[in-house]
Amino acid sequence: MTLPDEAIMKITTNEKLLNMLRDRRLQDVIRAIDGAPDRRRALEQARGRWGADFQAFLDEMLVTVGVCTRRPDGTVEFVG
């Protein structure tokens, strides 16, 4: 699956995401997931290993591209 250009633009202009992506450890996790034969499994393993920090990145990404909204309590919910 690829993201539409509009979603990529939103990601590249989100300062919070850009700051998160400066973390070398997060970069390594993303590369490992991208290069894995089973990306879904690698994603689940990363979520288990990296916990709240990785989940915060995933949540911010999903909200940024418009797949989720952020509730007042900080949790996210899928749109539609």
Secondary structure, 3 states (H helix, E strand, C coil): CCCCHHHHHHHHCCHHHHHHHCCHHHHHHHHHHHHCCCHHHHHHHHHHHHHHHHHHHHHHHHHHCCCEEECCCCCEEECC
